[in-house]
Amino acid sequence: DRIMWPYYKASVIDKTAQEMTRDEAIELVECERLKVCERGVAKGRAHREGQPGANDLHIITIGGLDEHGNDATNDLTDAILEASLNIRTPEPSLGFRYSPKINEKTRKLVFDNIAEGFGFPSIKHDEKNTRQMIEYYKVPPDEAAHWALVLCMAPGVNKRRGLQKTRTEGGGVFYIDKCCEIAFHDGFDYSFANMRQGPKTGDASKFETFEELFDAFKTQLKYAAAMHYRNKDVCRRAEVMYCESPFVASLDDACVEQGIGAFADKTYPNPWTTNAGGQAAGDSLAAVKKLVFDEKKYTMGDVVKALRANFEGYEEMRKDMLAAPKWGND
């Protein structure tokens, strides 16, 4: 909405270039949504099972405050939200930079989209992400105020200098709940990959205290995090060496001035990663602590056998685990 606003304003409001009505502009946004959904992308098993129906995770960032702390939304923001209500496609997804300072009409359109069950816009805390850009990424405040999402979660530099240009700058995920699961199996993944995914942390069926189980979980988590960031670093180096993208480089003034490729520019870092499954891991550990180590209704051997069998033949234990108090409010 910020990048395209000058063109929208010239055509729809000022009528000084390529004159069109507001409805015609909304129709163009609708056509863009359809065009994005025409593109098919081959997905691996994990993506197909975890994100059924998703194409390539195209995301548009809208909303937010400007560098002076004022509402930066405009009529194009509303047009984008109205178009998604009209055309009802799963992509492009929308990320909304939320602040209570944003006008009520725009906020209502955001909530109308969410109420339709689209799964978007995802709500991002505008002020906190701007502060993260300034304090952790060392981005100047006037640039930080115009951040946009890199993939679905990471705030990244927008505009024309030092912008994030590749998924490895804001993407990547490791699953905390998988780290929890394989802690029960000495680092072996029986349920999905059927191979060793983590370090050996001991036979969980012989753990006598919850602390032993939790230490095994932390070891698996540290290993996964280290492997994840190593993979990001290797991919970033490979992109610089082998993946040229002159068109993307032409959109960044820093690349043009230095005569470097799109992925070689390192004006601003973006170490973001997504850690999924924390709630499931916390709930699982809380249930095991209560039923095995506090109440001693089951043994760790029982739990390991039940997990290997995917709870077939252990239905009562599964019900008890689901009913056990969890770590959160509910």
MIGUVO-542482 format. One record per residue (C-alpha): residue number from 1; residue in one letter; x, y, z. Coordinates in nm, 4 decimals. Layout:
BEGIN
  tilo  kolmar        px        py        pz
   NUM       A         X         Y         Z
...
This chain:
BEGIN
  tilo  kolmar        px        py        pz
     1       D    0.0000    0.0000    0.0000
     2       R    0.2937    0.2374    0.0533
     3       I    0.4944    0.1474   -0.2555
     4       M    0.1954    0.1581   -0.4903
     5       W    0.0231    0.4548   -0.3255
     6       P    0.1734    0.7262   -0.5551
     7       Y    0.0451    0.5393   -0.8624
     8       Y   -0.2964    0.4757   -0.7076
     9       K   -0.3234    0.8400   -0.6033
    10       A   -0.2290    0.9650   -0.9502
    11       S   -0.4781    0.7377   -1.1284
    12       V   -0.7732    0.7142   -0.8909
    13       I   -0.7676    1.0357   -0.6886
    14       D   -0.5782    1.3051   -0.8827
    15       K   -0.6662    1.1673   -1.2303
    16       T   -0.3287    1.2843   -1.3641
    17       A   -0.2067    0.9518   -1.5089
    18       Q   -0.3867    0.6445   -1.6439
    19       E   -0.7175    0.7622   -1.5051
    20       M   -0.9391    0.4966   -1.3484
    21       T   -1.2148    0.4630   -1.0919
    22       R   -1.1716    0.3127   -0.7482
    23       D   -1.3713    0.0057   -0.8528
    24       E   -1.1399   -0.0455   -1.1508
    25       A   -0.8377   -0.0246   -0.9217
    26       I   -0.9895   -0.2852   -0.6896
    27       E   -1.0499   -0.5088   -0.9910
    28       L   -0.6792   -0.4847   -1.0788
    29       V   -0.5919   -0.6010   -0.7269
    30       E   -0.8371   -0.8888   -0.7690
    31       C   -0.6728   -0.9833   -1.1001
    32       E   -0.3342   -0.9839   -0.9287
    33       R   -0.4680   -1.2254   -0.6681
    34       L   -0.5911   -1.4578   -0.9421
    35       K   -0.2607   -1.4321   -1.1305
    36       V   -0.0597   -1.5303   -0.8236
    37       C   -0.2806   -1.8358   -0.7738
    38       E   -0.2168   -1.9515   -1.1321
    39       R    0.1434   -2.0294   -1.0451
    40       G    0.2028   -2.3838   -0.9247
    41       V    0.5033   -2.4855   -0.7180
    42       A    0.6286   -2.8382   -0.6487
    43       K    0.6326   -2.9068   -0.2754
    44       G    0.7999   -3.1705   -0.0639
    45       R    0.6043   -3.3995    0.1643
    46       A    0.6372   -3.1763    0.4709
    47       H    0.4971   -2.8745    0.2839
    48       R    0.2152   -3.0730    0.1255
    49       E    0.1028   -3.2098    0.4604
    50       G    0.1636   -2.8965    0.6654
    51       Q    0.0345   -2.6377    0.4190
    52       P   -0.2260   -2.8065    0.1984
    53       G   -0.3621   -2.5735   -0.0662
    54       A   -0.0790   -2.3229   -0.0306
    55       N    0.0994   -2.2088   -0.3430
    56       D    0.4268   -2.0279   -0.2770
    57       L    0.3462   -1.8164    0.0286
    58       H    0.3193   -1.4802   -0.1453
    59       I    0.2602   -1.2161    0.1212
    60       I    0.1728   -0.8470    0.0976
    61       T    0.2465   -0.6187    0.3930
    62       I    0.0009   -0.3374    0.4610
    63       G   -0.0803   -0.0942    0.7398
    64       G    0.1449    0.0448    1.0104
    65       L    0.2717    0.3829    1.1245
    66       D    0.5120    0.6216    0.9527
    67       E    0.8422    0.7499    1.0931
    68       H    0.6522    1.0162    1.2906
    69       G    0.4250    0.7621    1.4589
    70       N    0.1187    0.8558    1.2541
    71       D   -0.1285    0.6271    1.0775
    72       A    0.0341    0.5397    0.7429
    73       T   -0.2638    0.3580    0.5917
    74       N   -0.4383    0.5032    0.2889
    75       D   -0.7273    0.4307    0.0543
    76       L   -0.5187    0.1682   -0.1260
    77       T   -0.4863   -0.0209    0.2042
    78       D   -0.8647   -0.0438    0.2166
    79       A   -0.8853   -0.1343   -0.1535
    80       I   -0.6471   -0.4288   -0.1010
    81       L   -0.8555   -0.5533    0.1923
    82       E   -1.1807   -0.5120   -0.0020
    83       A   -1.0338   -0.7024   -0.2986
    84       S   -0.9446   -0.9993   -0.0786
    85       L   -1.3021   -1.0061    0.0516
    86       N   -1.4343   -1.0030   -0.3050
    87       I   -1.2104   -1.2571   -0.4771
    88       R   -1.1512   -1.5052   -0.1879
    89       T   -0.8245   -1.6622   -0.2996
    90       P   -0.5775   -1.8142   -0.0502
    91       E   -0.2921   -1.6054   -0.1876
    92       P   -0.1418   -1.3533   -0.1755
    93       S   -0.1697   -1.3634    0.1996
    94       L   -0.1730   -1.0341    0.3869
    95       G    0.0307   -0.9209    0.6848
    96       F   -0.1131   -0.6245    0.8729
    97       R    0.1076   -0.3931    1.0768
    98       Y   -0.1311   -0.3267    1.3645
    99       S   -0.1412   -0.0259    1.5933
   100       P   -0.4349    0.1189    1.7884
   101       K   -0.3510    0.4489    1.6163
   102       I   -0.4754    0.3120    1.2833
   103       N   -0.8197    0.4332    1.1782
   104       E   -1.1263    0.2299    1.2693
   105       K   -1.2469    0.1725    0.9116
   106       T   -0.9250   -0.0021    0.8086
   107       R   -0.9106   -0.2071    1.1275
   108       K   -1.2680   -0.3249    1.0675
   109       L   -1.1794   -0.4388    0.7148
   110       V   -0.8906   -0.6368    0.8642
   111       F   -1.1215   -0.8075    1.1125
   112       D   -1.3824   -0.8696    0.8400
   113       N   -1.1189   -1.0649    0.6444
   114       I   -1.0206   -1.2649    0.9510
   115       A   -1.3864   -1.3385    1.0276
   116       E   -1.4252   -1.4973    0.6834
   117       G   -1.1785   -1.7670    0.7868
   118       F   -0.9110   -1.6795    0.5305
   119       G   -0.6318   -1.7153    0.7840
   120       F   -0.5180   -1.3615    0.7058
   121       P   -0.4313   -1.0856    0.7561
   122       S   -0.1851   -1.2009    1.0179
   123       I   -0.1501   -0.9325    1.2833
   124       K    0.1970   -0.7907    1.3484
   125       H    0.2739   -0.5514    1.6339
   126       D    0.3889   -0.2407    1.4491
   127       E    0.5770   -0.0589    1.7239
   128       K    0.7591   -0.3681    1.8550
   129       N    0.8771   -0.4753    1.5107
   130       T    0.9953   -0.1232    1.4306
   131       R    1.1887   -0.1182    1.7574
   132       Q    1.3387   -0.4586    1.6746
   133       M    1.4617   -0.3226    1.3417
   134       I    1.6267   -0.0274    1.5154
   135       E    1.7752   -0.2010    1.8199
   136       Y    1.8762   -0.5409    1.6795
   137       Y    1.9233   -0.4861    1.3061
   138       K    2.0677   -0.1333    1.3508
   139       V    1.8415    0.0113    1.0823
   140       P    1.7989    0.3924    1.0904
   141       P    1.4605    0.4916    1.2400
   142       D    1.3324    0.6556    0.9206
   143       E    1.3996    0.3313    0.7306
   144       A    1.2838    0.0998    1.0094
   145       A    0.9396    0.2633    1.0117
   146       H    0.8756    0.1261    0.6623
   147       W    0.9510   -0.2409    0.7322
   148       A    0.7739   -0.5149    0.5412
   149       L    0.7548   -0.8883    0.5994
   150       V    1.0201   -1.1211    0.4634
   151       L    0.8116   -1.4361    0.4222
   152       C    0.5363   -1.4517    0.6832
   153       M    0.6968   -1.3394    1.0090
   154       A    1.0276   -1.1536    0.9813
   155       P    1.0317   -0.7733    0.9595
   156       G    1.2744   -0.6616    0.6898
   157       V    1.3970   -0.3426    0.5290
   158       N    1.1701   -0.2066    0.2588
   159       K    1.2092    0.0782    0.0096
   160       R    1.5215    0.0918   -0.2126
   161       R    1.8336    0.0356   -0.0024
   162       G    1.9434   -0.2818    0.1719
   163       L    1.6084   -0.4529    0.1331
   164       Q    1.5867   -0.8257    0.2010
   165       K    1.5846   -1.0126   -0.1289
   166       T    1.5884   -1.3816   -0.0442
   167       R    1.4046   -1.6276    0.1754
   168       T    1.7182   -1.7208    0.3680
   169       E    1.7314   -1.3670    0.5072
   170       G    1.3994   -1.4056    0.6836
   171       G    1.2929   -1.7647    0.6400
   172       G    1.3595   -2.0992    0.7935
   173       V    1.1936   -2.2966    1.0656
   174       F    1.2728   -2.5727    1.3100
   175       Y    1.0108   -2.7572    1.5069
   176       I    1.0352   -2.7499    1.8840
   177       D    0.7703   -3.0208    1.9179
   178       K    0.9763   -3.2544    1.6968
   179       C    1.2768   -3.1924    1.9235
   180       C    1.0544   -3.2901    2.2152
   181       E    0.9330   -3.6047    2.0391
   182       I    1.2763   -3.7388    1.9481
   183       A    1.3999   -3.6735    2.3029
   184       F    1.1823   -3.9745    2.3926
   185       H    1.3617   -4.1846    2.1279
   186       D    1.7301   -4.1072    2.1818
   187       G    1.7303   -3.8655    1.8862
   188       F    1.5628   -4.1013    1.6368
   189       D    1.2581   -3.9877    1.4374
   190       Y    1.0240   -4.2852    1.4113
   191       S    0.7055   -4.0991    1.3169
   192       F    0.8143   -3.9136    1.0023
   193       A    1.1644   -3.9521    0.8587
   194       N    1.2460   -4.2947    1.0076
   195       M    1.6063   -4.1887    1.0590
   196       R    1.8262   -4.0307    1.3232
   197       Q    1.7557   -3.6580    1.3399
   198       G    1.9345   -3.5587    1.6583
   199       P    2.2154   -3.6561    1.8956
   200       K    2.1940   -3.9529    2.1303
   201       T    2.0460   -3.8351    2.4586
   202       G    1.9847   -4.1670    2.6296
   203       D    1.7156   -4.4319    2.6595
   204       A    1.4169   -4.2294    2.7810
   205       S    1.2436   -4.5402    2.9145
   206       K    1.5107   -4.5465    3.1866
   207       F    1.4827   -4.1799    3.2873
   208       E    1.4028   -4.1596    3.6580
   209       T    1.3452   -3.7839    3.6901
   210       F    1.1735   -3.5167    3.4868
   211       E    1.5003   -3.3234    3.4831
   212       E    1.6630   -3.6009    3.2788
   213       L    1.3852   -3.5790    3.0206
   214       F    1.3999   -3.2009    3.0091
   215       D    1.7784   -3.2044    2.9677
   216       A    1.7401   -3.4463    2.6745
   217       F    1.4837   -3.2117    2.5195
   218       K    1.7141   -2.9105    2.5585
   219       T    2.0015   -3.1009    2.3977
   220       Q    1.7855   -3.1894    2.0969
   221       L    1.6680   -2.8285    2.0723
   222       K    2.0207   -2.6855    2.0810
   223       Y    2.1315   -2.9275    1.8107
   224       A    1.8347   -2.8395    1.5874
   225       A    1.8993   -2.4662    1.6281
   226       A    2.2687   -2.5070    1.5432
   227       M    2.1906   -2.7142    1.2328
   228       H    1.9244   -2.4674    1.1259
   229       Y    2.1515   -2.1634    1.1373
   230       R    2.4371   -2.3537    0.9754
   231       N    2.2024   -2.4378    0.6898
   232       K    2.0989   -2.0727    0.6559
   233       D    2.4641   -1.9656    0.6414
   234       V    2.5536   -2.2248    0.3779
   235       C    2.2529   -2.1293    0.1660
   236       R    2.3361   -1.7585    0.1885
   237       R    2.6908   -1.8232    0.0670
   238       A    2.5636   -2.0442   -0.2154
   239       E    2.3168   -1.7771   -0.3247
   240       V    2.5921   -1.5167   -0.3442
   241       M    2.8134   -1.7496   -0.5501
   242       Y    2.5639   -1.9162   -0.7831
   243       C    2.2296   -1.7325   -0.7900
   244       E    2.2416   -1.4137   -0.9908
   245       S    1.9316   -1.1957   -0.9965
   246       P    2.0117   -0.8755   -1.1866
   247       F    1.6524   -0.7551   -1.1941
   248       V    1.6213   -0.7783   -0.8151
   249       A    1.9629   -0.6109   -0.7797
   250       S    1.8426   -0.3230   -0.9975
   251       L    1.5719   -0.2485   -0.7406
   252       D    1.8292   -0.1824   -0.4668
   253       D    2.0330    0.1382   -0.4830
   254       A    2.3136   -0.0162   -0.2753
   255       C    2.3595   -0.2980   -0.5286
   256       V    2.3603   -0.0548   -0.8209
   257       E    2.6114    0.1799   -0.6565
   258       Q    2.8497   -0.1034   -0.5628
   259       G    2.7991   -0.3088   -0.8780
   260       I    2.7164   -0.6261   -0.6851
   261       G    2.4552   -0.8990   -0.7166
   262       A    2.1262   -0.8989   -0.5315
   263       F    2.2312   -1.1534   -0.2714
   264       A    2.5799   -1.0129   -0.2100
   265       D    2.4494   -0.6968   -0.0449
   266       K    2.4708   -0.7172    0.3341
   267       T    2.3671   -0.3651    0.4293
   268       Y    2.1441   -0.4922    0.7076
   269       P    2.1362   -0.8376    0.8701
   270       N    1.8225   -1.0401    0.9251
   271       P    1.8825   -1.3420    1.1510
   272       W    1.5119   -1.4174    1.1924
   273       T    1.3909   -1.7732    1.2195
   274       T    1.0579   -1.9316    1.3075
   275       N    1.0431   -2.1753    1.5982
   276       A    0.7191   -2.3693    1.5615
   277       G    0.5581   -2.6126    1.8019
   278       G    0.6608   -2.4590    2.1319
   279       Q    0.3105   -2.4863    2.2753
   280       A    0.2793   -2.8536    2.1801
   281       A    0.6175   -2.9301    2.3365
   282       G    0.5265   -2.7468    2.6564
   283       D    0.1893   -2.9199    2.6805
   284       S    0.3465   -3.2610    2.6185
   285       L    0.6175   -3.2177    2.8794
   286       A    0.3664   -3.0856    3.1340
   287       A    0.1406   -3.3880    3.0811
   288       V    0.4287   -3.6351    3.1150
   289       K    0.5566   -3.4605    3.4271
   290       K    0.2172   -3.4863    3.5947
   291       L    0.1195   -3.8413    3.4962
   292       V    0.4626   -4.0070    3.5097
   293       F    0.6774   -3.8226    3.7609
   294       D    0.4200   -3.6611    3.9936
   295       E    0.1271   -3.9043    4.0030
   296       K    0.3254   -4.2091    3.8798
   297       K    0.0226   -4.3435    3.6938
   298       Y    0.2475   -4.4467    3.4036
   299       T    0.6176   -4.5172    3.3603
   300       M    0.8501   -4.3655    3.1043
   301       G    0.8690   -4.7100    2.9486
   302       D    0.4921   -4.7015    2.9000
   303       V    0.5115   -4.3587    2.7355
   304       V    0.7916   -4.4585    2.4975
   305       K    0.5996   -4.7696    2.3885
   306       A    0.2808   -4.5660    2.3381
   307       L    0.4621   -4.3120    2.1216
   308       R    0.6179   -4.5846    1.9075
   309       A    0.2689   -4.7306    1.8545
   310       N    0.1149   -4.3871    1.7886
   311       F   -0.1049   -4.4613    2.0932
   312       E   -0.2735   -4.7593    1.9251
   313       G   -0.3610   -4.9849    2.2152
   314       Y   -0.2890   -4.7000    2.4576
   315       E   -0.6111   -4.5026    2.4146
   316       E   -0.6638   -4.4499    2.7881
   317       M   -0.3161   -4.3013    2.8253
   318       R   -0.3793   -4.0691    2.5314
   319       K   -0.7028   -3.9449    2.6896
   320       D   -0.5223   -3.8879    3.0196
   321       M   -0.2443   -3.6961    2.8442
   322       L   -0.4944   -3.4754    2.6613
   323       A   -0.6869   -3.4106    2.9832
   324       A   -0.3796   -3.3258    3.1906
   325       P   -0.3280   -2.9594    3.2905
   326       K   -0.1181   -2.7727    3.0368
   327       W    0.1480   -2.5097    3.0799
   328       G   -0.0621   -2.2171    2.9506
   329       N   -0.3709   -2.0395    3.0782
   330       D   -0.6076   -2.3090    2.9532
